[in-house]
């Protein structure tokens, strides 16, 4: 039998006393596999309601400084698990400060552009680290750098490495203005390479400004792009509190038009993805609204009933998690 405690498929439920003992001395007595396993368990336990979210967040500041990218990514999983729902709106600035304190020094040191002599682990860590700091932490210098790099990429498509194009464009878009949106839009209409066009359309769906997000949704109905490429214009706004309602309201207003323009008869039925615009909702009231709208029509979309069921389940799970975890997360974030 191996002595490695991280071999196998299981989760560990850590009573508070046991967790405190494991973390004594910042967990220096744990080897790499044990540190990674601990953080993965914590993320799963928060999602299952077995561990308070505030307790999980306490692990982030110290473990985010770990030399291993696997450990740092484990802390990012915790932050992503808290997501946009468990941090109350009035404590959003606190959440952003917390994220910056944990990640900004290392993220700014790495920067968006890979260096010639860095190792593979650094290159693999960069996209996740910079995105969590820039996008969840609203790290202004990184956001501004992403904007400059995105504008440069529009002029020279070789100016970014392939793995950084999406993170840079999407980060620039999240905090971007109408000028940047229009530049992406113009570039997308001129782009002849499918991958480049998809990247631009995906970025166009990332703007958090509600007015710009509404403009992006309108592009979906314009017929200028293949609907299979432009679906991210519809799914993108669900990611952010400012635009979460827009996509669902857009579908309700334009359901007939969407059913006509989405590919239905070859391969997958794209209309079956429409319930997914509501996957980021997090209340019983929204769940009932989604079920009421899609329920009578979902059977006509091949694969639609399954997607609707999954969407309704995700809303119910989020609602329950929010009720259970928000008080603990709020208590923790008040310290920031």
N, C-alpha and C positions, 0 to 999 in steps of 0.2 A: 504493500500500500504506500502511495506517495505521501510525503510529509507536507506537500504543498496544499494549504487549506483552500486555495482558490480553484482547485480542479473539481469539476462537476457542475451540475445544473441545480442550483438552489439559491435561496435568499436567506439572509440572517436577519432576524428581528433583534435589534439591539435595545435592551432596557437602558434607561438613562445612565445608571451606574456603570454598566459595561461599556457604553459608548464613551463615557468620560475617561475610563481607564485606558481604552484603546487610543484616545487622543492625547493622553498625558505626554508632555514634552513635545507637542505638535506632531505626535505620531512618528517620531524619529526612529522608534524601534520597529516600525512596520517596514517590510520590504516593498518593492515596487508593486508586485502582484497584489499584496494585501492592501496597499493604499488605493489602488485602482478598484479592487473588489469592494472595499468599504464605501467608496463614493458611489459606485454603481448601486449597491444595496440601498444607500440613503436615498438616492433619486427614486428608486422603485418604491421604497417605503413611504415616501411623501405622497407619491401618486396613489398608493393604496390606502392612505389615511392612517398608516401605522406610526408615522413620525411627524411631528409638527414641522411645518415649512420653515419657521424661524430657527429651529434647531439645525436644519440642513444649511441654511444660509450662514450660520456661524462658522461652518467649515470652510467657506469659500476664501476669505482673506488669506489664511495661512497656506492652504493647499494650492491656491492659484499661483504661488511663487515657486512651486516645485520645479525642479529641473526637467522632469519628464513631461513630454507633451500629453501622454496618456492620462496623467494625473490632472493636468490643467484642463484637458477636455472633460474630465469627470466633473470638475467644478462648473464648467460651462453648461453641462447637462443639468446641474442643479438650478442654475440661473434660468435656463430655458424652461425648466419644469415649472418654475414660479410664473414665468410668462407674463402676459399682459392682463391676466385675470385676477391673480391672487394678491397683487399689489394694489391697494385702493387708489382711486384717482387722485385723492388729495395728498397721497404720499409718493406719487410718481417721481417728483424731483428727488426725494430721498433715495428711491430705488436707483435712479440714474447716478447719483453721487456714489452710492455703494458700489455699483458696477465699475465706475471710473477708478475708485480707490483700489479696487481689486486688480484691474487689468491695464489701466492706461499707461503706466510707466513702461511695461513690457511691450505693449502694443505699439506705442510711439517709437520705441527703440527699433522694433522690427520694421515698421513702415509697410506701405502697400506694395513696394517694389522689392522683389527678392534680390539678395546680394550674391555675387558670383561664387563666393567661397563657403556658403552656408550648407549645412547638411540637410538630408531629406526630412528629418523630423521637424526642423525649423520651417521648411517650406510647407509641410503638411499642417503644421499648427497655425500658420499665419492667417489663412482665410477665416477660420473659426474665431480666433482670438481678436482679430481686428473688427470682425463683424459684431461680436458681442459688445465690444467696447464702444464702437462707433454708433451702432444702431440701438442697442438697449441702454448704453450709457450716455448717448448723445455727446460723445467726445468731440467737441467743436474743431480742434485742429485736425483730427483724422477725417472728419466730415468734409472740411474745406479742402484737404488734400485729395480726397476721393473725387470731389467736384473738378478740381484741376486736372486730375488724371483722366477722368471721363471725357472732358472736353478735348484733351490731347488725343485720346483714343479715337474720337470722332474724326480727327484729321489724319491720324496714323494708326492703323489697326495693328501694327506690330509693336506698339509702345507698351503693351501689357502682356504678361505671360498668360497663357490660356486659362490657368486655374484662378487668376485674379480678375478676369474680365467681369464675370458675373458679380462677385462681391463689390467691386469698385462701382460699376454702373448702378447696382441696386442701392448701395449706400448713398451715392450721390442723389439718386432719385428720391429716396425716403425724405430727405431734408431739402429737396430741390424746389425751384420756383417754376413759373410758367415758361420762362425763357428756356430753361434746360429741357422741359417737357417738349417744347416745340422743336428744339434741336434734335432730340431723339426721334420725334415723329417724322421730321423731314428726312433724317437719315434712314429710318425704317422703310420709307416709301422708295428710297433710291437703292436700298440694299438688294443685291442680287443673290447673295449667298444665304441659304436658309438658316444656317446656324447663327450668323450675325444678325439676321432679321429677328429670330426668336429672342436673342439676347436683348435687343432693343425693345421689343414688345413686352418682354418680361419686365424690364426696367420701367417702362411706361405704366405698368400696373402697380408700381411700388410707391408712388407719390402719396404722402400722407395728407396733403392739403385737399380738403373735400372738393373744392371747385375743380382742381386739376384731376382728381380721381373721377369726377363726373365726366370731364372731357374725355378721359381715357375710355370710359365705358361707352361713350357715344361712338368712338372709333370702331368698336366691335360691330356696330350695325352698319357702318359705312360701306362695307363690301370691298374695302381697299386691300384687305389681307385675307388669306385663307383662315377660316375660323379655327382650324386645327392649330394654327400658329398663334392666334390672337386670344385664345381662351384665358391666358394669364391676365389679360386686361380685366376679365370678370372675376377671377379667383384672387388676384393680388390684393384688392382692397379689404378682404376679410381679415387680413393680418393685423390691422391697426385699429385702435379704439375710435379714432377720428373718422374712419371710413367704413367701419364694419357693417353698418346698416345699409350703406349705399348700394352694395352689390345685390342684396336680397330685394330691396325696393326696386332696383332696376329690372331684375328678373320678373317681378310681379307686374310691372308696367308693360314690359315688352315680351312677354312669354310667347305670344304668337309669332312675332318676328324672329325670335331666337330659334323656335322650332323649325322655321323655314330655312335659316341660314346655316344651322349646325349640320354637319354630315351625319346622316341617319342610317343609310342603307349599306354602307361598305365598312367592313371591320366593326369597330365598336360604335355604339349609338352615343354620339357626343351629348345628346340631350340628357342622357342618364347622369351626367356630371353636374347638372344644374343644382340639385340639392346641396352640393358641396359648398356653395357660396355661403351657406349658413353654418358650416362646421365650427366656426369660432364663436358662436353665440354661447351664452353661459347662464341661462335662466330658464325656469319652468315656463314663464310667459312666452319667451321666444320659441321654445320648443313647441308649444301648442300652436303658435302662429305658423311655424314652418310646416307642421303636420297638417294643419287646416288647408294651407295653400297647395302643397304638393300631393297630399293624400288622394284627392279625386282624379288626378291626371297621371300619377306616377306609373301606373301599370302599362301605359302606352310606350314607355321608354324601356328598351331592352337593357336589363341590368339596373334599371331605375329603382325598383323596390329595395334591392339590397343596399344601394347607396343612400337611399332615404333612411333606411333602418340604421345604418351605421352613423349617419349624421345625427339622427335623433338620440342615439345612444351616446354619442360624444358630447352632445349638449347636456344630457342628463348627468353624465359623469362629471363634466366641468362644473355644473351647478352644485352638485354634492361636494366636490372638492373645494370649491370656493367657500361654501358654508362652513366646512370643517377647518380649512387652513387659513382663511383670510385673517382671523383675529391674531394668530401667532405671527404671521408675516408682518402684519401692521405693527405689532408690538416691537418686533425686531427693527423694522425700518424707522421707527420714531427715533432711534439712536443715531440716525444719519441725517 
